[in-house]
Amino acid sequence: MRAVLQRVSQAAVTVGGDVVGQCGPGLLILICAMPGDTKDTVSALAQKIAKMRLFKDAEGKMNLSLLQTGGGALVVSQFTLAADTSRGNRPGFSGAAKPVEAENLYLDFAESLAGLGIGTDTGQFGADMSVSLVNDGPVTIWLDTDAP
């Protein structure tokens, strides 16, 4: 799986003018399922993200995790994280998991975060979404479960 984490003061997803998901202070997580991802991949990534120390402590250092701060998560499916830009100027997306598999893994990921005690909202899989956020820091982290 690939994920982009953005530490936010707030974030929201709208579809057709309606807010379908939002969070206050916490993380906006853009997530992409890749071929070969499993429930074990999902669980491991959710646990890693929940424990990553991306939030400021009393001294202003990034020492606290989402679990420690009680922050929320807004999880948005983002197949474009699988973009292959190695040929030409038009990215290819064949490296992303097939839609049915990707949706199941995306929902499993959101459920895994929620199961860890993190307030979790989602976007709407496959929809044309508008995502708004106030990036705090800014702090943006890229993760790939296949990266060394």
N, C-alpha and C positions, 0 to 999 in steps of 0.2 A: 504494500500500500504506500501511497505517497500522501503526504499531508503538508499543508502550509498552516502554521499557527500564527495568529496575530493577537497580541495582547491588546485588549480593547477596554475602553471605558463603557462602551455600549455598541451593540450591533443589532441589525434587524434585516430580515428577508421579506420582501413583498412579492406577491404574484397577483397580477391583475389588479393592482392597487390595494390589495388586502395584505396585512401583516400576517405571515404564516409561522414565523419564528423570530425570537429575539433573546438577547441576554443583556444584562447589565455588566458590571466589571467582570472580566474573565477572558475567555478565548473565543475568537472566531476560528473555526477549524474547517479549512477547505480540504476535502478528502477525495482520493481517487483510488478505486479498487483496480488492481492489476491482475492479469491472468496468473493463476497459481496461488492467489491469496486464499486463506482459509479462516475459519473461526478462531484458530490459534493465532494467526497473524493479527486479526482484529483485536483479540483480547490483549496480546502483548503490546500493541501500539496504544491502545486505550490506557493501559497501566503506565506505560512510559510517559505519555502526555500528562496524565493526572499527577505524576510525581515530579515532572520537570520544574526546576526552580527558576521561574520566569517573572516572579512578582517581588516587589520591593519589601524588605523588612523595615524595621524602625530606623535603621541607619541608612536606608536608601539603596541597599545592595540587593541584587537579584538572588535571594536566598529562600524564597517561599514558593511552594507549589500551589496549584489550583485546589488541591485537597486541603491544604493548610489555610488558604485564604477564604474558602467557602465560595469562591467565584463560580460563575456559570459558564456554560459552553453553548455555542451556536454552531451546529454541524451542517455544512453545506456540501452536497455532492458536486465535484468539479472534475469531470472527465478530461478537461483540457490540461490537467497536470501530467497527462500521459503523452503530451505533444512530442512528436518526432520532428525536429527542425533540421535534420541533417541533409535533406535534399530539397533544394529550391526554396521558394519563399512562402509556400503554403504548408502549414503544419499538417501532419497526419496523426490520427488518433487511434490507429489499429492496436496500439499497445495497451489500451484500456480494456478492462474486463467487459464482457458482453453485458448488455443492459440488465437482463434479469438477474444475473449473478451479481453484478455491481450494486443493484438496488438492495439485494438481500444483505450483502456485506456492509453497505452503508448503514442500513438500519441496525444490523448487528453491532456495528461500531458505536452508534448512538446509544443503544441499549447497554453496551458494556460500560460506557462512561457513566450513564445513569446508575448502573448497578454498583459503581464505586462510590456513590453518594454525591455525584456532581449533578446539579440542576442542568438538564440538557434539553435544548430545543433543536429543531431541524428546519431545513428548507424543505422544498418539495421536489423530490427526485424527478428529473427529466423536464421540469418546467423551465420557462424563460423567467428567471428570477432577477430581481433588483436587490443587490446587497449594499447596505449602508453600514458604515462603521466609523468609530472614532478610535484610531490606532493610538494606543497609549505607549509612549516612549520616543519614537516608535520601536516596537519589538516585533520582529517577524522572523520565524524559524522554519526551515524546510527540513522535512524528514522523509526518508525512504527506507522501508524495511529491508530492501535488498542491498542497500549501500553498506559498504564495509564499516 
